[in-house]
Amino acid sequence: MSVEILDASTIFNFINDADFFTKSVEKRFSAIDSNHDGLLSYTELASELQKLRVIKTHFGIDGVLPSSDELGQIYRGLFAQFDHDGNGSVDLKEYKSEMRKVMLGIASGLGFLPVQMVLEEGSFLKLAVEREMAARVYA
């Protein structure tokens, strides 16, 4: 983990660098695809979503955690968002499309004022920051 400064333009530039974004998504997809069949199952994607630890608390209400059933519903709903054709698995095209939407949503929420965030190594946000820093060095 590291503390980084970023804003919406960091993310927009990451997404708009089609080659870099595509390679980043492909690398993450391959890492999640534990059985290497070229598709993400519910179990594979849910495992990745759980690593994000977004749902550790009930959004600002201390001590209230979602039940196992509620978490299951949340993860099934998220999986359905990724599974565009409803075939029970997520292919690379579906994964890339949804990750693009996720990143655009984060960018929209950040706005254009720089914010300081703790980022995990290898996360898409960390990759966006690293890409931005490399672009500055070579500019």
Salt bridges, closest charged atoms under 4 A:
GLU4 OE2 - LYS126 NZ 2.58
ASP17 OD2 - ARG131 NE 2.99
GLU48 OE2 - ARG28 NH1 3.42
GLU48 OE1 - LYS51 NZ 3.96
GLU98 OE2 - HIS84 NE2 2.78
GLU98 OE2 - LYS101 NZ 3.05
GLU120 OE2 - ARG53 NH2 2.58
GLU121 OE2 - LYS126 NZ 3.91
GLU132 OE1 - ARG136 NH2 3.62
